[in-house]
Amino acid sequence: MNWEFLNRSILQGVKAVPQPQGIDVWIYLSVVWALGYFLYLGIYRLILSDLSRIPGDRLAALTYWYETYYEVYRGGQYFHVIDEMHRRYGPVVRVNPNEVHFEDPDFNDVLYPGLGKRRDKPEYAALRAGTPGSIVATAEHDVHRRRRNALSSFFSGASVRRLEPIIHEHVGRLLSRMQDCGIHHEVVELHHMFKACASDIITLYAFGDSFHFLEKKDFGQPYFEAGDTFNGLTHVFGAFPWLARLAIATPGWLVKILNPSVSDFVDSQEWWLNKVREIRQSGDPERAKSTIFGGILNSSLPEEDKTDARLASEAQLVVLAGEGTTAHALTSAVYHLLANPIELQKLKDELATVVTHQRQVPTFTQLDKLPYLSAVINEVIRLHPGAMHRQVRVSPDDPIVYTDKRRGVEYVVPPGTVYAISPLTSHMNADIFEDPFQFKPQRWIDHPEISRAFMGFGRGNRGCVGMTLARREVGAILASVFLKYDLYRGQDGLTLELYDTVRTRDIDANADYIVPRPAKGSRGLRVRIRN
Ligand code: HEM
C-alpha cells in the first residue's frame, strides 16, 4: 500500500478547507492516516483477503470487536453466535478476521492430524490460558512436541495403572465424606466434592503432595472460587494480550492487594512454584520417578525448558486441566443418571456383573469390562465437554483445502490462518447424534462410528494428554458411587436424590470460559444424601 500517495491525494482533495498550523497539522495528518488505514483494513478484510470468500457474519470478518463484544461484554457468549452462523451459512464460517470455524466431523482428522503434520497455536491462545510456556500455551509445533514428550509418559496407560492405589484411596475418602453427609440427610453441592477429589489426585501425582481438599470442611471452595475469578479473565486476556502480559508480570502480593478475591489462587501459584523448587533441590530419585515434576526435571529437556517460571506454569496447567474438567464430567454424569432412572438401572445391572460387594471400589481391570459405563462417560462428555473452547490451530506449512459437498464449493484456508472446531458444536450435530440434546449412552454401543465427531478430549497431536487418567478417574468414581447408592424412591438405605437441580440452569453450558459455566446464580448439582 502506498501510504504517501494516499495521504497526498486526500490532502489535495480538501484544499478548500483552511490549512491547519503546527501541532494541528500532526493531529490532522494522524486522523487522516488513521481513517485511511481503517478504510484500507476494512476493504482488505472484506474483499481482498484470501478469507473473503469464506461465509459468515460480515461484522465478524471486518473486526475483532464483534467477537470481543460477545466474549468480554456479554460474557462467553460467542459460541452461540458461531452455532447460529453454521446454521445460516453451512459447515465453514469465518468467525473473526483471521479465524475459520468448521463443523464437519468427516474433516476432523485433517484439521487435527497425528504426529506427521505440524500444527501451531496462535500466540493469543497461548496468553489467554494464563499459563505462558506450558504445553497448552506453546505456539510453535516443534517446541510443543519436545515439552509434551517430557509430560506424556506420565499419562500413558501403564503410568496411570500405577496410580490405581492412589485413585482408590481418594475414592474411598470421597465415599466416606458422602456417608458423613448422609447421616443427617444433608443436601450437598456434590460438584465441590468432585473438584476436591480430582484436585487432590492430580496434585499428589504432580508433586507428591496435595492441598488435601477432600479432608477440608469446605472442600477447598475458596481456592476453586478464586480460580474461577482468575479464569473469568480469559476473554479479556485473549482480546487484550498486553493485559495478560501485565497480569503475568505483576507480583503476587500486588495482585492480592488489587484483587483480594484471587488470593487463594495466588497462594496456590506460590505453592506450585515452591514444590517445583523443592523437587529440584531434593535430589530424591524416588520422587523423580513417581511425580510428574520430578520426571520433567530429570528429563532430557533443555535447561531453558526447566526454569522455575516455565515449570510453575506447566504445573498450573496440569493441575487446572486435571481438576475442573474431570469434576465437570462427574457432576454431569451424576445429574443425568439420577434424572434418568432407566439409564441408571442399566449401569447398576452392568456393575453387578463384575462387582458383588456394594462397598467395593472396582479395579481398573473390572472397569475395563463395562462397555455401558464407558458409553455413559462418552455421552456426558459429549453433552457437557469440560473444555468447551474453540480448539484453535494453525497449519504453518500447508493450506487447508475443504470442499463443502452439499453446496459444491471449495474453500482454501491459507497457511498461517487460525482455524478451530468447538466440541459442543460438533457434538450437537443431529446428522451424527440423533436427538443430540438427549442423554442416550446406548448410542455409543449401537453406533461406534459416531466417535469420529467426538471432540471432548480434542484430537491429534495437541489433544488431551490426560485422557486415560481422566477416564479412569471418572469411571472409578462413578462406578463406586452407584454401586453404593441407589436412586431415592422413598425407601430406606443408601440413596441419592436430586435437589432443586435444573439441567438448563445448573448443568448445561451457559457461558464459555474455556471451562463451561452454568447460568448466573446457579448453585450447581445439589443432591440429598441419605444413609
Ligand atoms: C474429563 C476430563 C477432561 C477433559 C474433558 C479434557 C479435555 C481436554 C481438551 C478438549 C483438550 C484440548 C484443548 C485444545 O485443543 O485447546 C485438553 C488438553 C489437555 N489436557 Fe485435558 N481433559 C480432561 C482431563 C485432563 C486431565 C485429568 C489432565 C491431567 C493433567 C489433562 C491435561 C491436559 C493437558 C496437559 C492438555 C494440553 C495438551 C497439549 O496442549 O498438548 N486433561 N484436554
Residues whose N, C-alpha, C, O or C-beta is under 5 A from the ligand:
A	BS01	HEM	I135 V136 R148 V318 A321 G322 T325 T326 A329 G386 A387 R390 Q391 M455 G456 F457 G458 N461 R462 G463 C464 V465 G466 L469 A470
